[in-house]
Amino acid sequence: MQGLLEEGEDIISEFPESPARDAALIAAAQKVEHYEMAAYGSARTFAKILGQDEAAEMLEETLEEEKAADEKLTEIAESVINVEAAKSQQEEQPIALSKKRSGGRQRAAG
């Protein structure tokens, strides 16, 4: 888990504010959610096996909350952030290509 949190911190510190950074942060947050879902799902199953029905119910509720958070992150990513990130990359790509073709020199307009 510590590694996942550090990954998110690295994204924040290494990349400028942009839709692409936002998309990467959502992906990092979803990794944390998936880790938590695995942990709560396993704990819930162990509680059921041990006959700890009340604990199993509480863990199931928490698991459902984690799933809802993951679904919300997916919704945000797919409906807004990933689209914006793709558009910003497409806008930057022609600039990078024109620099590459001109040997890194900017062409004069007109």
MOPAC internal coordinates of N, CA, C and O (Angstrom, degrees):
PM7 1SCF
backbone

  N    0.0000 0     0.00 0     0.00 0    0    0    0
  C    1.4502 1     0.00 0     0.00 0    1    0    0
  C    1.5243 1   110.02 1     0.00 0    2    1    0
  O    1.2310 1   120.78 1   139.48 1    3    2    1
  N    1.3416 1   116.11 1   -40.52 1    3    2    1
  C    1.4639 1   119.67 1   179.50 1    5    3    2
  C    1.5246 1   110.32 1   -58.27 1    6    5    3
  O    1.2310 1   120.31 1   139.02 1    7    6    5
  N    1.3212 1   117.01 1   -40.98 1    7    6    5
  C    1.4639 1   121.00 1   178.66 1    9    7    6
  C    1.5217 1   112.12 1   -62.34 1   10    9    7
  O    1.2310 1   120.28 1   141.91 1   11   10    9
  N    1.3100 1   117.06 1   -38.09 1   11   10    9
  C    1.4608 1   120.68 1   178.38 1   13   11   10
  C    1.5277 1   110.97 1   -66.40 1   14   13   11
  O    1.2310 1   120.66 1   139.14 1   15   14   13
  N    1.3186 1   116.34 1   -40.86 1   15   14   13
  C    1.4652 1   120.13 1   178.05 1   17   15   14
  C    1.5315 1   110.81 1   -66.29 1   18   17   15
  O    1.2310 1   120.56 1   139.75 1   19   18   17
  N    1.3267 1   116.54 1   -40.25 1   19   18   17
  C    1.4638 1   120.49 1   177.71 1   21   19   18
  C    1.5287 1   110.69 1   -63.96 1   22   21   19
  O    1.2310 1   120.54 1   143.21 1   23   22   21
  N    1.3147 1   116.57 1   -36.79 1   23   22   21
  C    1.4647 1   120.32 1   177.47 1   25   23   22
  C    1.5246 1   110.62 1   -59.51 1   26   25   23
  O    1.2310 1   120.33 1   135.78 1   27   26   25
  N    1.3235 1   116.97 1   -44.22 1   27   26   25
  C    1.4637 1   120.91 1   177.21 1   29   27   26
  C    1.5158 1   111.64 1   -62.52 1   30   29   27
  O    1.2310 1   120.43 1   138.05 1   31   30   29
  N    1.3281 1   116.79 1   -41.95 1   31   30   29
  C    1.4620 1   120.41 1   178.06 1   33   31   30
  C    1.5289 1   111.15 1   -63.69 1   34   33   31
  O    1.2310 1   120.42 1   140.77 1   35   34   33
  N    1.3339 1   116.81 1   -39.23 1   35   34   33
  C    1.4671 1   121.19 1   178.13 1   37   35   34
  C    1.5282 1   110.75 1   -62.28 1   38   37   35
  O    1.2310 1   120.37 1   137.93 1   39   38   37
  N    1.3116 1   116.90 1   -42.07 1   39   38   37
  C    1.4649 1   120.74 1   179.31 1   41   39   38
  C    1.5223 1   109.88 1   -60.43 1   42   41   39
  O    1.2310 1   120.61 1   135.66 1   43   42   41
  N    1.3201 1   116.43 1   -44.34 1   43   42   41
  C    1.4668 1   120.84 1  -179.01 1   45   43   42
  C    1.5273 1   110.81 1   -63.67 1   46   45   43
  O    1.2310 1   120.47 1   136.92 1   47   46   45
  N    1.3215 1   116.71 1   -43.08 1   47   46   45
  C    1.4640 1   119.33 1  -175.12 1   49   47   46
  C    1.5229 1   113.50 1   -80.10 1   50   49   47
  O    1.2310 1   119.37 1   152.73 1   51   50   49
  N    1.3265 1   118.81 1   -27.27 1   51   50   49
  C    1.4558 1   120.98 1  -173.50 1   53   51   50
  C    1.5229 1   114.91 1   -94.20 1   54   53   51
  O    1.2310 1   119.91 1   159.48 1   55   54   53
  N    1.3186 1   117.78 1   -20.52 1   55   54   53
  C    1.4499 1   119.45 1  -174.37 1   57   55   54
  C    1.5288 1   110.73 1  -119.48 1   58   57   55
  O    1.2310 1   120.53 1   -39.38 1   59   58   57
  N    1.3216 1   116.60 1   140.62 1   59   58   57
  C    1.4701 1   119.12 1   178.36 1   61   59   58
  C    1.5295 1   110.64 1   -68.85 1   62   61   59
  O    1.2310 1   121.61 1   -21.52 1   63   62   61
  N    1.3303 1   114.52 1   158.48 1   63   62   61
  C    1.4648 1   118.54 1   177.07 1   65   63   62
  C    1.5121 1   109.33 1   -57.77 1   66   65   63
  O    1.2310 1   121.04 1   -54.11 1   67   66   65
  N    1.3161 1   115.62 1   125.89 1   67   66   65
  C    1.4530 1   121.05 1  -179.64 1   69   67   66
  C    1.5226 1   108.55 1  -168.67 1   70   69   67
  O    1.2310 1   120.60 1   -15.91 1   71   70   69
  N    1.3319 1   116.45 1   164.09 1   71   70   69
  C    1.4649 1   118.53 1   174.95 1   73   71   70
  C    1.5362 1   111.94 1   -60.53 1   74   73   71
  O    1.2310 1   120.22 1   146.72 1   75   74   73
  N    1.3400 1   117.18 1   -33.28 1   75   74   73
  C    1.4701 1   119.58 1   179.00 1   77   75   74
  C    1.5245 1   110.42 1   -64.98 1   78   77   75
  O    1.2310 1   120.28 1   140.19 1   79   78   77
  N    1.3368 1   117.06 1   -39.81 1   79   78   77
  C    1.4653 1   119.73 1   177.26 1   81   79   78
  C    1.5169 1   109.86 1   -65.47 1   82   81   79
  O    1.2310 1   120.28 1   139.17 1   83   82   81
  N    1.3315 1   117.06 1   -40.83 1   83   82   81
  C    1.4632 1   120.49 1   178.37 1   85   83   82
  C    1.5249 1   110.81 1   -60.40 1   86   85   83
  O    1.2310 1   120.54 1   138.28 1   87   86   85
  N    1.3280 1   116.57 1   -41.72 1   87   86   85
  C    1.4649 1   120.70 1   178.92 1   89   87   86
  C    1.5292 1   110.28 1   -63.48 1   90   89   87
  O    1.2310 1   120.43 1   138.64 1   91   90   89
  N    1.3277 1   116.77 1   -41.36 1   91   90   89
  C    1.4644 1   120.57 1   178.93 1   93   91   90
  C    1.5290 1   110.93 1   -65.89 1   94   93   91
  O    1.2310 1   120.33 1   142.29 1   95   94   93
  N    1.3274 1   116.97 1   -37.71 1   95   94   93
  C    1.4655 1   120.15 1   178.08 1   97   95   94
  C    1.5256 1   111.58 1   -66.74 1   98   97   95
  O    1.2310 1   120.51 1   141.46 1   99   98   97
  N    1.3266 1   116.62 1   -38.54 1   99   98   97
  C    1.4688 1   119.31 1   176.66 1  101   99   98
  C    1.5239 1   109.99 1   -63.65 1  102  101   99
  O    1.2310 1   120.37 1   137.75 1  103  102  101
  N    1.3197 1   116.90 1   -42.25 1  103  102  101
  C    1.4673 1   120.26 1   178.03 1  105  103  102
  C    1.5277 1   110.42 1   -61.12 1  106  105  103
  O    1.2310 1   120.34 1   138.20 1  107  106  105
  N    1.3312 1   116.96 1   -41.80 1  107  106  105
  C    1.4650 1   120.58 1   178.67 1  109  107  106
  C    1.5317 1   110.39 1   -64.96 1  110  109  107
  O    1.2310 1   120.32 1   138.41 1  111  110  109
  N    1.3249 1   116.99 1   -41.59 1  111  110  109
  C    1.4682 1   120.69 1   178.56 1  113  111  110
  C    1.5236 1   110.69 1   -63.61 1  114  113  111
  O    1.2310 1   120.52 1   143.07 1  115  114  113
  N    1.3283 1   116.61 1   -36.93 1  115  114  113
  C    1.4586 1   119.28 1   179.40 1  117  115  114
  C    1.5240 1   111.58 1   -68.94 1  118  117  115
  O    1.2310 1   120.13 1   148.47 1  119  118  117
  N    1.3188 1   117.36 1   -31.53 1  119  118  117
  C    1.4683 1   119.44 1   175.05 1  121  119  118
  C    1.5182 1   109.88 1   -61.92 1  122  121  119
  O    1.2310 1   120.55 1   138.83 1  123  122  121
  N    1.3339 1   116.55 1   -41.17 1  123  122  121
  C    1.4626 1   121.04 1   177.65 1  125  123  122
  C    1.5294 1   109.76 1   -63.94 1  126  125  123
  O    1.2310 1   120.52 1   135.01 1  127  126  125
  N    1.3285 1   116.61 1   -44.99 1  127  126  125
  C    1.4730 1   120.15 1   178.81 1  129  127  126
  C    1.5293 1   110.61 1   -59.24 1  130  129  127
  O    1.2310 1   119.86 1   136.96 1  131  130  129
  N    1.3052 1   117.87 1   -43.04 1  131  130  129
  C    1.4687 1   120.88 1  -178.61 1  133  131  130
  C    1.5288 1   110.93 1   -65.96 1  134  133  131
  O    1.2310 1   120.74 1   141.18 1  135  134  133
  N    1.3190 1   116.19 1   -38.82 1  135  134  133
  C    1.4578 1   120.72 1   175.77 1  137  135  134
  C    1.5259 1   109.49 1   -60.11 1  138  137  135
  O    1.2310 1   120.57 1   133.34 1  139  138  137
  N    1.3359 1   116.52 1   -46.66 1  139  138  137
  C    1.4623 1   121.03 1  -179.85 1  141  139  138
  C    1.5253 1   110.97 1   -64.63 1  142  141  139
  O    1.2310 1   120.01 1   139.64 1  143  142  141
  N    1.3239 1   117.59 1   -40.36 1  143  142  141
  C    1.4659 1   120.07 1   179.69 1  145  143  142
  C    1.5207 1   110.22 1   -62.78 1  146  145  143
  O    1.2310 1   120.16 1   139.52 1  147  146  145
  N    1.3174 1   117.29 1   -40.48 1  147  146  145
  C    1.4616 1   120.14 1   178.17 1  149  147  146
  C    1.5312 1   110.53 1   -63.32 1  150  149  147
  O    1.2310 1   120.63 1   137.00 1  151  150  149
  N    1.3198 1   116.41 1   -43.00 1  151  150  149
  C    1.4654 1   120.39 1  -178.98 1  153  151  150
  C    1.5310 1   111.47 1   -65.71 1  154  153  151
  O    1.2310 1   120.55 1   132.58 1  155  154  153
  N    1.3353 1   116.55 1   -47.42 1  155  154  153
  C    1.4707 1   118.96 1  -179.58 1  157  155  154
  C    1.5294 1   111.32 1   -67.73 1  158  157  155
  O    1.2310 1   120.49 1   142.39 1  159  158  157
  N    1.3219 1   116.66 1   -37.61 1  159  158  157
  C    1.4673 1   119.16 1   178.47 1  161  159  158
  C    1.5200 1   111.66 1   -63.31 1  162  161  159
  O    1.2310 1   120.76 1   137.08 1  163  162  161
  N    1.3168 1   116.15 1   -42.92 1  163  162  161
  C    1.4695 1   119.93 1   178.45 1  165  163  162
  C    1.5206 1   110.94 1   -65.30 1  166  165  163
  O    1.2310 1   120.42 1   134.91 1  167  166  165
  N    1.3313 1   116.81 1   -45.09 1  167  166  165
  C    1.4682 1   120.43 1  -179.81 1  169  167  166
  C    1.5281 1   110.77 1   -62.68 1  170  169  167
  O    1.2310 1   120.62 1   140.52 1  171  170  169
  N    1.3386 1   116.41 1   -39.48 1  171  170  169
  C    1.4694 1   120.09 1   178.25 1  173  171  170
  C    1.5264 1   110.61 1   -61.86 1  174  173  171
  O    1.2310 1   120.74 1   136.14 1  175  174  173
  N    1.3194 1   116.19 1   -43.86 1  175  174  173
  C    1.4639 1   120.58 1  -179.92 1  177  175  174
  C    1.5257 1   110.96 1   -63.21 1  178  177  175
  O    1.2310 1   120.45 1   136.27 1  179  178  177
  N    1.3348 1   116.75 1   -43.73 1  179  178  177
  C    1.4622 1   119.78 1   178.16 1  181  179  178
  C    1.5287 1   110.57 1   -62.35 1  182  181  179
  O    1.2310 1   120.43 1   139.27 1  183  182  181
  N    1.3313 1   116.79 1   -40.73 1  183  182  181
  C    1.4677 1   120.27 1   178.96 1  185  183  182
  C    1.5285 1   110.43 1   -62.18 1  186  185  183
  O    1.2310 1   120.27 1   138.15 1  187  186  185
  N    1.3372 1   117.08 1   -41.85 1  187  186  185
  C    1.4763 1   120.27 1   178.23 1  189  187  186
  C    1.5254 1   110.49 1   -61.70 1  190  189  187
  O    1.2310 1   120.58 1   133.55 1  191  190  189
  N    1.3329 1   116.49 1   -46.45 1  191  190  189
  C    1.4650 1   120.92 1  -178.64 1  193  191  190
  C    1.5291 1   110.97 1   -60.71 1  194  193  191
  O    1.2310 1   120.80 1   143.97 1  195  194  193
  N    1.3258 1   116.07 1   -36.03 1  195  194  193
  C    1.4662 1   120.95 1  -178.37 1  197  195  194
  C    1.5293 1   112.78 1   -84.92 1  198  197  195
  O    1.2310 1   120.60 1  -178.48 1  199  198  197
  N    1.3310 1   116.46 1     1.52 1  199  198  197
  C    1.4561 1   119.99 1   178.39 1  201  199  198
  C    1.5221 1   113.35 1    76.45 1  202  201  199
  O    1.2310 1   120.45 1  -160.91 1  203  202  201
  N    1.3007 1   116.74 1    19.09 1  203  202  201
  C    1.4680 1   121.82 1   179.22 1  205  203  202
  C    1.5323 1   108.40 1   -92.57 1  206  205  203
  O    1.2310 1   121.43 1  -107.55 1  207  206  205
  N    1.3257 1   114.88 1    72.45 1  207  206  205
  C    1.4566 1   120.65 1  -172.61 1  209  207  206
  C    1.5300 1   113.66 1   -62.38 1  210  209  207
  O    1.2310 1   120.24 1   139.65 1  211  210  209
  N    1.3175 1   117.14 1   -40.35 1  211  210  209
  C    1.4667 1   119.91 1  -179.97 1  213  211  210
  C    1.5352 1   110.52 1   -64.12 1  214  213  211
  O    1.2310 1   120.78 1   134.86 1  215  214  213
  N    1.3229 1   116.11 1   -45.14 1  215  214  213
  C    1.4697 1   120.01 1   178.07 1  217  215  214
  C    1.5239 1   110.33 1   -63.68 1  218  217  215
  O    1.2310 1   120.54 1   139.80 1  219  218  217
  N    1.3271 1   116.58 1   -40.20 1  219  218  217
  C    1.4628 1   120.71 1   179.27 1  221  219  218
  C    1.5238 1   111.00 1   -61.59 1  222  221  219
  O    1.2310 1   120.35 1   139.16 1  223  222  221
  N    1.3261 1   116.94 1   -40.84 1  223  222  221
  C    1.4655 1   120.97 1   178.53 1  225  223  222
  C    1.5293 1   111.34 1   -64.44 1  226  225  223
  O    1.2310 1   120.93 1   136.65 1  227  226  225
  N    1.3299 1   115.83 1   -43.35 1  227  226  225
  C    1.4676 1   119.44 1   179.26 1  229  227  226
  C    1.5335 1   110.72 1   -64.33 1  230  229  227
  O    1.2310 1   120.72 1   138.33 1  231  230  229
  N    1.3008 1   116.23 1   -41.67 1  231  230  229
  C    1.4724 1   120.16 1   178.53 1  233  231  230
  C    1.5280 1   110.75 1   -66.39 1  234  233  231
  O    1.2310 1   120.08 1   144.27 1  235  234  233
  N    1.3136 1   117.45 1   -35.73 1  235  234  233
  C    1.4659 1   121.36 1   176.66 1  237  235  234
  C    1.5268 1   110.03 1   -63.79 1  238  237  235
  O    1.2310 1   120.13 1   137.26 1  239  238  237
  N    1.3265 1   117.35 1   -42.74 1  239  238  237
  C    1.4716 1   121.00 1   177.69 1  241  239  238
  C    1.5292 1   110.64 1   -60.66 1  242  241  239
  O    1.2310 1   120.99 1   135.59 1  243  242  241
  N    1.3174 1   115.71 1   -44.41 1  243  242  241
  C    1.4674 1   119.89 1   179.63 1  245  243  242
  C    1.5241 1   110.14 1   -65.03 1  246  245  243
  O    1.2310 1   120.60 1   138.86 1  247  246  245
  N    1.3161 1   116.46 1   -41.14 1  247  246  245
  C    1.4635 1   120.68 1   177.65 1  249  247  246
  C    1.5239 1   110.66 1   -59.84 1  250  249  247
  O    1.2310 1   120.24 1   137.28 1  251  250  249
  N    1.3114 1   117.15 1   -42.72 1  251  250  249
  C    1.4647 1   120.99 1   178.75 1  253  251  250
  C    1.5252 1   111.39 1   -64.28 1  254  253  251
  O    1.2310 1   120.29 1   143.27 1  255  254  253
  N    1.3342 1   117.05 1   -36.73 1  255  254  253
  C    1.4694 1   120.45 1   176.01 1  257  255  254
  C    1.5241 1   110.99 1   -63.60 1  258  257  255
  O    1.2310 1   120.53 1   138.30 1  259  258  257
  N    1.3203 1   116.60 1   -41.70 1  259  258  257
  C    1.4703 1   120.95 1   178.69 1  261  259  258
  C    1.5283 1   110.49 1   -65.29 1  262  261  259
  O    1.2310 1   120.37 1   139.69 1  263  262  261
  N    1.3236 1   116.90 1   -40.31 1  263  262  261
  C    1.4628 1   120.48 1   177.42 1  265  263  262
  C    1.5296 1   110.86 1   -62.91 1  266  265  263
  O    1.2310 1   120.76 1   139.34 1  267  266  265
  N    1.3307 1   116.14 1   -40.66 1  267  266  265
  C    1.4670 1   120.31 1   179.10 1  269  267  266
  C    1.5241 1   110.74 1   -64.45 1  270  269  267
  O    1.2310 1   120.42 1   139.07 1  271  270  269
  N    1.3258 1   116.81 1   -40.93 1  271  270  269
  C    1.4677 1   120.12 1   177.75 1  273  271  270
  C    1.5211 1   110.55 1   -62.78 1  274  273  271
  O    1.2310 1   120.42 1   137.63 1  275  274  273
  N    1.3270 1   116.80 1   -42.37 1  275  274  273
  C    1.4627 1   121.33 1   178.39 1  277  275  274
  C    1.5287 1   110.90 1   -63.00 1  278  277  275
  O    1.2310 1   120.48 1   137.18 1  279  278  277
  N    1.3162 1   116.69 1   -42.82 1  279  278  277
  C    1.4716 1   120.81 1   178.62 1  281  279  278
  C    1.5247 1   111.20 1   -63.42 1  282  281  279
  O    1.2310 1   120.33 1   141.16 1  283  282  281
  N    1.3320 1   116.97 1   -38.84 1  283  282  281
  C    1.4659 1   121.10 1   178.86 1  285  283  282
  C    1.5341 1   110.05 1   -65.87 1  286  285  283
  O    1.2310 1   120.29 1   137.11 1  287  286  285
  N    1.3180 1   117.05 1   -42.89 1  287  286  285
  C    1.4648 1   120.39 1   176.67 1  289  287  286
  C    1.5285 1   110.95 1   -61.25 1  290  289  287
  O    1.2310 1   120.43 1   138.82 1  291  290  289
  N    1.3213 1   116.79 1   -41.18 1  291  290  289
  C    1.4657 1   120.55 1   177.68 1  293  291  290
  C    1.5239 1   110.47 1   -62.81 1  294  293  291
  O    1.2310 1   120.69 1   135.83 1  295  294  293
  N    1.3131 1   116.29 1   -44.17 1  295  294  293
  C    1.4707 1   121.06 1   179.39 1  297  295  294
  C    1.5294 1   110.72 1   -59.50 1  298  297  295
  O    1.2310 1   120.43 1   133.03 1  299  298  297
  N    1.3237 1   116.79 1   -46.97 1  299  298  297
  C    1.4702 1   120.85 1   179.59 1  301  299  298
  C    1.5208 1   110.39 1   -62.91 1  302  301  299
  O    1.2310 1   120.63 1   134.77 1  303  302  301
  N    1.3210 1   116.40 1   -45.23 1  303  302  301
  C    1.4606 1   120.16 1  -178.89 1  305  303  302
  C    1.5201 1   111.21 1   -62.65 1  306  305  303
  O    1.2310 1   120.37 1   130.90 1  307  306  305
  N    1.3207 1   116.90 1   -49.10 1  307  306  305
  C    1.4607 1   120.23 1  -174.01 1  309  307  306
  C    1.5233 1   113.17 1   -73.36 1  310  309  307
  O    1.2310 1   119.95 1   149.01 1  311  310  309
  N    1.3252 1   117.69 1   -30.99 1  311  310  309
  C    1.4594 1   119.28 1  -175.66 1  313  311  310
  C    1.5167 1   113.27 1   -91.00 1  314  313  311
  O    1.2310 1   119.82 1   156.34 1  315  314  313
  N    1.3365 1   117.95 1   -23.66 1  315  314  313
  C    1.4618 1   119.53 1  -174.51 1  317  315  314
  C    1.5240 1   112.38 1  -132.54 1  318  317  315
  O    1.2310 1   120.71 1   113.43 1  319  318  317
  N    1.3044 1   116.24 1   -66.57 1  319  318  317
  C    1.4610 1   121.56 1  -166.93 1  321  319  318
  C    1.5265 1   113.05 1   -62.68 1  322  321  319
  O    1.2310 1   119.80 1   131.99 1  323  322  321
  N    1.3283 1   117.98 1   -48.01 1  323  322  321
  C    1.4675 1   119.28 1  -178.62 1  325  323  322
  C    1.5246 1   111.44 1   -64.43 1  326  325  323
  O    1.2310 1   120.66 1   144.86 1  327  326  325
  N    1.3330 1   116.35 1   -35.14 1  327  326  325
  C    1.4664 1   120.43 1   177.93 1  329  327  326
  C    1.5293 1   109.62 1   -65.42 1  330  329  327
  O    1.2310 1   120.44 1   134.12 1  331  330  329
  N    1.3390 1   116.76 1   -45.88 1  331  330  329
  C    1.4574 1   120.61 1   178.76 1  333  331  330
  C    1.5237 1   111.17 1   -63.61 1  334  333  331
  O    1.2310 1   120.30 1   139.60 1  335  334  333
  N    1.3266 1   117.03 1   -40.40 1  335  334  333
  C    1.4649 1   120.80 1   179.35 1  337  335  334
  C    1.5201 1   110.60 1   -63.08 1  338  337  335
  O    1.2310 1   120.37 1   136.62 1  339  338  337
  N    1.3172 1   116.89 1   -43.38 1  339  338  337
  C    1.4621 1   120.26 1   179.05 1  341  339  338
  C    1.5214 1   111.28 1   -63.56 1  342  341  339
  O    1.2310 1   120.59 1   137.23 1  343  342  341
  N    1.3364 1   116.47 1   -42.77 1  343  342  341
  C    1.4663 1   120.29 1   178.68 1  345  343  342
  C    1.5204 1   111.09 1   -62.38 1  346  345  343
  O    1.2310 1   120.32 1   136.58 1  347  346  345
  N    1.3324 1   116.99 1   -43.42 1  347  346  345
  C    1.4688 1   119.57 1  -178.82 1  349  347  346
  C    1.5190 1   110.63 1   -66.10 1  350  349  347
  O    1.2310 1   119.67 1   145.38 1  351  350  349
  N    1.3219 1   118.23 1   -34.62 1  351  350  349
  C    1.4612 1   121.13 1   177.43 1  353  351  350
  C    1.5313 1   110.54 1   -68.66 1  354  353  351
  O    1.2310 1   120.24 1   141.19 1  355  354  353
  N    1.3342 1   117.15 1   -38.81 1  355  354  353
  C    1.4604 1   120.71 1   178.69 1  357  355  354
  C    1.5162 1   110.74 1   -66.48 1  358  357  355
  O    1.2310 1   120.32 1   143.72 1  359  358  357
  N    1.3349 1   116.99 1   -36.28 1  359  358  357
  C    1.4611 1   120.90 1   179.06 1  361  359  358
  C    1.5218 1   111.34 1   -69.62 1  362  361  359
  O    1.2310 1   120.07 1   145.10 1  363  362  361
  N    1.3286 1   117.48 1   -34.90 1  363  362  361
  C    1.4570 1   121.70 1  -179.40 1  365  363  362
  C    1.5217 1   111.95 1   -78.26 1  366  365  363
  O    1.2310 1   119.67 1   150.03 1  367  366  365
  N    1.3192 1   118.24 1   -29.97 1  367  366  365
  C    1.4525 1   122.15 1  -174.87 1  369  367  366
  C    1.5312 1   113.18 1   -61.05 1  370  369  367
  O    1.2310 1   118.40 1   134.08 1  371  370  369
  N    1.3360 1   120.65 1   -45.92 1  371  370  369
  C    1.4644 1   118.71 1   179.42 1  373  371  370
  C    1.5280 1   112.33 1   -60.67 1  374  373  371
  O    1.2310 1   119.88 1   145.50 1  375  374  373
  N    1.3237 1   117.84 1   -34.50 1  375  374  373
  C    1.4622 1   120.94 1   178.20 1  377  375  374
  C    1.5200 1   109.29 1   -64.54 1  378  377  375
  O    1.2310 1   120.59 1   133.78 1  379  378  377
  N    1.3264 1   116.47 1   -46.22 1  379  378  377
  C    1.4529 1   120.56 1  -179.87 1  381  379  378
  C    1.5238 1   110.57 1   -63.04 1  382  381  379
  O    1.2310 1   120.30 1   139.58 1  383  382  381
  N    1.3336 1   117.03 1   -40.42 1  383  382  381
  C    1.4601 1   120.13 1   179.61 1  385  383  382
  C    1.5235 1   111.34 1   -66.45 1  386  385  383
  O    1.2310 1   119.89 1   139.19 1  387  386  385
  N    1.3357 1   117.81 1   -40.81 1  387  386  385
  C    1.4613 1   119.51 1  -179.17 1  389  387  386
  C    1.5229 1   110.46 1   -67.15 1  390  389  387
  O    1.2310 1   119.61 1   145.39 1  391  390  389
  N    1.3351 1   118.34 1   -34.61 1  391  390  389
  C    1.4608 1   120.84 1   176.28 1  393  391  390
  C    1.5180 1   110.29 1   -66.53 1  394  393  391
  O    1.2310 1   120.80 1   139.40 1  395  394  393
  N    1.3268 1   116.07 1   -40.60 1  395  394  393
  C    1.4598 1   120.83 1  -179.35 1  397  395  394
  C    1.5248 1   110.09 1   -64.40 1  398  397  395
  O    1.2310 1   120.18 1   135.91 1  399  398  397
  N    1.3210 1   117.26 1   -44.09 1  399  398  397
  C    1.4672 1   121.53 1  -179.01 1  401  399  398
  C    1.5299 1   111.70 1   -66.31 1  402  401  399
  O    1.2310 1   120.52 1   146.51 1  403  402  401
  N    1.3386 1   116.61 1   -33.49 1  403  402  401
  C    1.4592 1   119.55 1  -177.16 1  405  403  402
  C    1.5262 1   111.41 1   -94.77 1  406  405  403
  O    1.2310 1   120.38 1  -166.87 1  407  406  405
  N    1.3182 1   116.88 1    13.13 1  407  406  405
  C    1.4426 1   120.34 1   179.85 1  409  407  406
  C    1.5199 1   112.85 1    70.68 1  410  409  407
  O    1.2310 1   120.28 1  -154.23 1  411  410  409
  N    1.3203 1   117.08 1    25.77 1  411  410  409
  C    1.4539 1   121.94 1   178.41 1  413  411  410
  C    1.5131 1   112.80 1    91.31 1  414  413  411
  O    1.2310 1   119.53 1   175.50 1  415  414  413
  N    1.3417 1   118.51 1    -4.50 1  415  414  413
  C    1.4540 1   121.32 1  -179.76 1  417  415  414
  C    1.5157 1   110.09 1   -89.80 1  418  417  415
  O    1.2310 1   120.48 1   -36.77 1  419  418  417
  N    1.2858 1   116.70 1   143.23 1  419  418  417
  C    1.4623 1   121.72 1   174.92 1  421  419  418
  C    1.5210 1   109.55 1   -78.56 1  422  421  419
  O    1.2310 1   120.38 1   -42.77 1  423  422  421
  N    1.3029 1   116.89 1   137.23 1  423  422  421
  C    1.4626 1   120.61 1   175.81 1  425  423  422
  C    1.5155 1   109.59 1   -84.33 1  426  425  423
  O    1.2310 1   121.33 1   -38.56 1  427  426  425
  N    1.2825 1   115.06 1   141.44 1  427  426  425
  C    1.4720 1   120.16 1   178.10 1  429  427  426
  C    1.5100 1   109.52 1   -73.77 1  430  429  427
  O    1.2310 1   120.86 1   -39.74 1  431  430  429
  N    1.3231 1   115.96 1   140.26 1  431  430  429
  C    1.4610 1   120.16 1   178.57 1  433  431  430
  C    1.5147 1   109.55 1   -80.39 1  434  433  431
  O    1.2310 1   120.98 1   -33.73 1  435  434  433
  N    1.3425 1   115.73 1   146.27 1  435  434  433
  C    1.4532 1   121.96 1   171.19 1  437  435  434
  C    1.4323 1   111.78 1    86.70 1  438  437  435
  O    1.2310 1   120.10 1   180.00 1  439  438  437

